[in-house]
Amino acid sequence: MITSKQLAELAGVSRGTVDRVLNQRGGVSPEVRQRIERLAAQHGYRPNRAGKALVSREPKTIGVLLNSQGNPFFDDVKAGLRAALDDYSDFPVSMELRECKGYDLEGQLSLLRQMGSLSGLIITPLNHPLMAAELNGRIEAGCPVVTLNTDLEGCRRLAYVGCDYRRSGRAAGQMLGLLTQGKGRVLVVTGSIRVLGHNQRIRGFCEELKESFPALAVADIVENNDDDALSRARVAQALRGDPAIDALYFCAGGVSGGVAAVEEAFGSRRPTVITCDGTPEIRRLIEQGSVQASVSQQPFQQGYRAMKVLLDKQLFGVPPASDVLYVKNEIKIKHTI
């Protein structure tokens, strides 16, 4: 096991910089932060933290509620959560993971209420006042909450860890505009209007088209609940209703089903298709030319940082550097996957 001094030498930084990164303090560039975190994981760095803990070694249970069933994007998110939990193996901390499919508000609230008493909660919440009220009640009772991958309006959470969706949408709009020479009709396919992040992506996308590519019009916006079968049906229906559509933007899941509908409708022609994320299926579609580019959002880092933020606060009283912690948007094309 290496020391913090050795870790600093490997990263080419000071021990103070290593300390700021490992304790989620500010003043470190994203590139340096990622390099230190990567080296720490590679070399199994484990700080001696028992003496720093503000609490007794009373067992703690961190609840995690994700709308991840049937969505491969969350495989890396869950891997990140578990990797961060392993970093705290010197403390009696466990994770209670619950998963749901799609965006059913009552279903998510029901699962949340079944989780009972928790030391902290990480959740991908639906953006609704009832959910905010439920989470605020837990926060008032002493259970800190970290929103993961999508945020929630009106919630007094400890932090949000995830994508800067507005910038992601603008990046997708810029790529689509360049690829279409700024002309055409675009079908936008979203997961759910109940997800704040999806709406923010669409807002950024539309802003970019309006400012930079005014001749590129949004023909329609359809929901697919991140479900491939539903995506295939809704995309096919939209394409039948508007044959002038010649580009698509998938700003959530259900891409494989939607692309299947595109290929049926267009045959050998290749419309411009922009997606988000970098799942194995997205990479396959990029490699075969069905998708031209995608804006990914570092799912592993989202899970890792969300768990770390919550445990650092609960075990050591160390607050997050900010209540909004964005991961980096990454452009994926055929030669970068």
Phi and psi in degrees as a GROMACS rama.xvg file:
@    title "Ramachandran Plot"
@    xaxis  label "Phi"
@    yaxis  label "Psi"
@TYPE xy
-84.9893  160.774  ILE-2
-93.3992  169.721  THR-3
-64.4057  -31.9641  SER-4
-64.9792  -44.3468  LYS-5
-65.3422  -37.7476  GLN-6
-62.6828  -41.0963  LEU-7
-63.1952  -40.8428  ALA-8
-64.6204  -41.6698  GLU-9
-62.7048  -38.1433  LEU-10
-83.8071  -11.938  ALA-11
71.697  34.62  GLY-12
-134.588  177.25  VAL-13
-82.1685  162.642  SER-14
-64.4189  -30.9336  ARG-15
-64.0537  -38.2286  GLY-16
-65.6454  -42.2362  THR-17
-58.9541  -43.9934  VAL-18
-62.0889  -41.7602  ASP-19
-63.5538  -39.9384  ARG-20
-68.1806  -47.8033  VAL-21
-69.5536  -19.8841  LEU-22
-108.105  15.6137  ASN-23
57.1062  38.5002  GLN-24
-94.4759  162.942  ARG-25
-81.5898  -172.594  GLY-26
84.1519  15.7702  GLY-27
-127.783  134.109  VAL-28
-67.2038  152.987  SER-29
-56.5098  -37.8191  PRO-30
-65.4386  -44.7882  GLU-31
-67.1606  -41.7089  VAL-32
-57.701  -47.767  ARG-33
-64.4528  -37.2477  GLN-34
-64.7647  -43.3849  ARG-35
-66.7029  -43.9388  ILE-36
-62.8806  -39.3949  GLU-37
-65.3148  -45.4545  ARG-38
-65.0921  -39.3054  LEU-39
-60.8268  -42.5458  ALA-40
-68.1256  -41.7265  ALA-41
-63.4241  -37.2294  GLN-42
-100.715  8.79309  HIS-43
62.5369  36.8426  GLY-44
-64.1725  127.568  TYR-45
-131.67  103.789  ARG-46
-68.3144  150.527  PRO-47
-81.9327  95.3968  ASN-48
-107.202  -3.88866  ARG-49
-58.0056  -38.847  ALA-50
-71.9784  -16.7749  GLY-51
-91.7612  -12.3851  LYS-52
-64.8263  140.203  ALA-53
-89.6812  -5.47199  LEU-54
-126.331  168.394  VAL-55
-72.4453  175.624  SER-56
-84.3198  37.4417  ARG-57
-68.8318  132.8  GLU-58
-57.4215  141.526  PRO-59
-123.819  140.965  LYS-60
-118.087  121.373  THR-61
-99.6224  117.949  ILE-62
-82.6561  140.518  GLY-63
-131.181  122.618  VAL-64
-124.158  114.146  LEU-65
-123.029  141.869  LEU-66
-90.7466  69.0164  ASN-67
-114.569  -8.71562  SER-68
-61.9696  128.406  GLN-69
77.4709  5.98398  GLY-70
-119.681  102.156  ASN-71
-64.4541  -16.0179  PRO-72
-53.9266  -36.8161  PHE-73
-79.6623  -5.17731  PHE-74
-59.8478  -45.1282  ASP-75
-72.1754  -32.793  ASP-76
-59.9649  -46.9297  VAL-77
-65.9743  -35.2866  LYS-78
-63.4376  -39.9947  ALA-79
-64.8849  -41.2776  GLY-80
-59.5734  -45.5291  LEU-81
-69.0165  -36.9048  ARG-82
-63.4265  -41.7424  ALA-83
-66.0692  -39.6456  ALA-84
-61.9359  -37.563  LEU-85
-62.1452  -31.0961  ASP-86
-66.4204  -15.476  ASP-87
-113.007  30.2223  TYR-88
-67.8124  -13.2128  SER-89
-81.1957  3.76665  ASP-90
-125.191  150.447  PHE-91
-79.1634  74.2412  PRO-92
-117.863  133.25  VAL-93
-128.811  165.102  SER-94
-120.479  132.069  MET-95
-108.001  106.82  GLU-96
-100.353  127.764  LEU-97
-123.051  141.316  ARG-98
-130.255  143.602  GLU-99
-132.456  166.115  CYS-100
-108.573  135.33  LYS-101
73.8783  -152.126  GLY-102
-133.245  55.7461  TYR-103
-92.3753  111.6  ASP-104
-60.9853  -49.8061  LEU-105
-62.6197  -37.7746  GLU-106
-64.6892  -41.5575  GLY-107
-68.1441  -41.8065  GLN-108
-62.5372  -39.5823  LEU-109
-63.3612  -45.3201  SER-110
-62.6286  -40.0425  LEU-111
-62.0451  -44.0444  LEU-112
-68.3559  -26.4671  ARG-113
-72.7222  -16.7927  GLN-114
-75.9342  -16.7569  MET-115
67.4685  -148.295  GLY-116
-77.897  132.506  SER-117
-135.222  155.678  LEU-118
-81.9196  -21.4481  SER-119
-173.225  162.997  GLY-120
-138.333  134.967  LEU-121
-116.845  129.093  ILE-122
-147.235  145.871  ILE-123
-100.68  89.6774  THR-124
-83.7428  150.034  PRO-125
-76.8321  143.817  LEU-126
-85.4083  88.8876  ASN-127
-149.415  144.177  HIS-128
-57.1668  -33.5661  PRO-129
-64.406  -38.197  LEU-130
-69.1945  -40.6513  MET-131
-60.8254  -42.4298  ALA-132
-64.5462  -41.2558  ALA-133
-62.4367  -45.4051  GLU-134
-71.1377  -38.6566  LEU-135
-61.9707  -34.2562  ASN-136
-63.102  -41.4303  GLY-137
-66.5755  -40.5834  ARG-138
-61.7654  -43.227  ILE-139
-63.9745  -27.9371  GLU-140
-84.8097  2.81792  ALA-141
100.461  13.1836  GLY-142
-106.534  101.327  CYS-143
-66.3727  149.077  PRO-144
-124.32  134.832  VAL-145
-116.212  122.951  VAL-146
-85.5911  133.687  THR-147
-120.361  128.468  LEU-148
75.782  -32.8621  ASN-149
-145.962  145.78  THR-150
-97.5785  179.762  ASP-151
-139.608  122.122  LEU-152
-69.2806  137.242  GLU-153
82.1189  8.70365  GLY-154
-102.249  133.442  CYS-155
-90.461  52.408  ARG-156
-72.7088  159.863  ARG-157
-65.414  -43.6473  LEU-158
-164.672  157.492  ALA-159
-108.548  130.046  TYR-160
-120.593  118.761  VAL-161
167.521  -157.949  GLY-162
-76.4899  147.226  CYS-163
-85.4355  89.7166  ASP-164
-65.228  -36.4754  TYR-165
-62.8454  -44.1278  ARG-166
-67.1785  -34.9242  ARG-167
-61.1819  -44.8577  SER-168
-64.3985  -39.2632  GLY-169
-66.3392  -38.6741  ARG-170
-62.5085  -42.0333  ALA-171
-63.9275  -40.5493  ALA-172
-63.7604  -39.8501  GLY-173
-65.4409  -44.2559  GLN-174
-63.2184  -43.333  MET-175
-64.0909  -41.3668  LEU-176
-61.8254  -41.5738  GLY-177
-67.8275  -40.4737  LEU-178
-71.9902  -28.3118  LEU-179
-99.6689  4.79608  THR-180
58.3184  28.8151  GLN-181
73.0409  21.1571  GLY-182
-135.134  146.389  LYS-183
135.34  -171.905  GLY-184
-125.466  130.498  ARG-185
-113.709  132.702  VAL-186
-96.577  123.219  LEU-187
-98.2679  127.778  VAL-188
-116.163  116.493  VAL-189
-115.109  166.122  THR-190
-78.0749  -57.9134  GLY-191
-160.356  142.16  SER-192
-72.9156  -7.63875  ILE-193
-85.4675  -2.21592  ARG-194
-104.774  117.837  VAL-195
-58.6082  -42.5226  LEU-196
-61.5632  -41.264  GLY-197
-62.3158  -42.802  HIS-198
-65.0351  -37.3225  ASN-199
-67.3468  -36.5811  GLN-200
-60.9768  -46.7389  ARG-201
-62.8459  -40.0199  ILE-202
-61.5018  -46.3704  ARG-203
-64.237  -39.6104  GLY-204
-61.5496  -47.609  PHE-205
-67.0781  -36.5847  CYS-206
-59.8284  -43.7833  GLU-207
-66.0606  -41.4306  GLU-208
-64.0779  -43.9764  LEU-209
-63.0101  -41.7133  LYS-210
-79.9378  -37.5335  GLU-211
-112.524  -25.1407  SER-212
-138.418  66.0679  PHE-213
-64.0371  -17.6906  PRO-214
-86.8687  1.37798  ALA-215
-104.125  107.197  LEU-216
-104.565  143.179  ALA-217
-81.3111  114.672  VAL-218
-76.9131  -39.126  ALA-219
-167.437  162.063  ASP-220
-126.886  123.823  ILE-221
-122.74  150.604  VAL-222
-101.039  143.26  GLU-223
-127.461  2.63501  ASN-224
57.8021  25.3717  ASN-225
56.5537  29.6502  ASP-226
-114.992  126.766  ASP-227
-64.76  -41.0069  ASP-228
-65.3953  -45.2115  ALA-229
-66.5052  -38.2128  LEU-230
-61.9529  -43.3095  SER-231
-61.0204  -44.2141  ARG-232
-67.8684  -43.8084  ALA-233
-72.5895  -36.9664  ARG-234
-66.9027  -42.9195  VAL-235
-60.4287  -42.3185  ALA-236
-63.0553  -43.4502  GLN-237
-65.1752  -39.0922  ALA-238
-69.4671  -35.0739  LEU-239
-66.756  -36.9843  ARG-240
-76.1438  -20.1751  GLY-241
-142.982  84.7619  ASP-242
-62.8945  -13.403  PRO-243
-79.2823  -9.84415  ALA-244
-61.8273  127.317  ILE-245
-132.701  13.1543  ASP-246
-155.165  152.154  ALA-247
-137.123  145.521  LEU-248
-126.238  113.411  TYR-249
-94.9603  112.105  PHE-250
-103.316  15.5178  CYS-251
-153.997  -148.291  ALA-252
-88.078  -163.975  GLY-253
69.9578  25.1201  GLY-254
-71.9431  -41.8698  VAL-255
-58.7582  -45.5317  SER-256
-65.4437  -40.537  GLY-257
-65.2835  -40.455  GLY-258
-66.5555  -34.6526  VAL-259
-60.0678  -40.2649  ALA-260
-65.9975  -38.0701  ALA-261
-61.8555  -46.541  VAL-262
-65.1344  -34.913  GLU-263
-66.3628  -38.8772  GLU-264
-77.0161  -37.1343  ALA-265
-98.0308  -16.6049  PHE-266
64.4639  -129.596  GLY-267
-76.6956  -12.8554  SER-268
-71.1908  154.757  ARG-269
-120.265  95.5491  ARG-270
-69.1044  163.093  PRO-271
-81.8793  125.34  THR-272
-128.321  123.039  VAL-273
-115.41  137.555  ILE-274
-127.692  -173.774  THR-275
-124.855  160.758  CYS-276
78.5623  173.319  ASP-277
-137.939  42.4872  GLY-278
-65.9575  163.939  THR-279
-54.1416  -37.4066  PRO-280
-68.1495  -40.7258  GLU-281
-62.4463  -43.1933  ILE-282
-61.4216  -40.0698  ARG-283
-62.7324  -42.0036  ARG-284
-67.3973  -34.3085  LEU-285
-67.5852  -44.1933  ILE-286
-62.2316  -36.0154  GLU-287
-87.033  -2.64374  GLN-288
89.4503  3.91016  GLY-289
-76.0671  -26.021  SER-290
-123.367  133.611  VAL-291
-87.0498  -34.4537  GLN-292
-162.095  159.426  ALA-293
-143.212  149.69  SER-294
-106.895  106.297  VAL-295
-89.834  167.736  SER-296
-143.161  30.9148  GLN-297
49.8901  65.6639  GLN-298
-61.5332  -38.3614  PRO-299
-60.2552  -46.1104  PHE-300
-62.9227  -34.4953  GLN-301
-61.3237  -48.8113  GLN-302
-64.9268  -43.5636  GLY-303
-61.9338  -49.1167  TYR-304
-70.4803  -34.3142  ARG-305
-62.489  -46.3717  ALA-306
-66.4472  -41.1387  MET-307
-63.9736  -43.6154  LYS-308
-58.279  -45.3843  VAL-309
-68.6661  -43.3821  LEU-310
-71.8142  -36.0395  LEU-311
-61.8857  -37.6302  ASP-312
-70.0018  -43.5088  LYS-313
-73.3383  -37.6938  GLN-314
-89.1028  -37.3549  LEU-315
-119.789  -3.2686  PHE-316
70.538  18.9423  GLY-317
-89.011  114.411  VAL-318
-75.9219  158.162  PRO-319
-64.901  155.042  PRO-320
-61.8198  -27.5067  ALA-321
-154.255  160.444  SER-322
-85.7612  -0.245925  ASP-323
-129.78  114.132  VAL-324
-120.647  99.1991  LEU-325
-84.9991  141.962  TYR-326
-91.381  170.709  VAL-327
-84.6147  132.472  LYS-328
-75.5267  137.923  ASN-329
-128.653  135.31  GLU-330
-87.5393  126.059  ILE-331
-111.965  121.898  LYS-332
-129.354  179.963  ILE-333
-55.4697  -37.4012  LYS-334
-95.9745  10.7987  HIS-335
-122.441  4.42505  THR-336
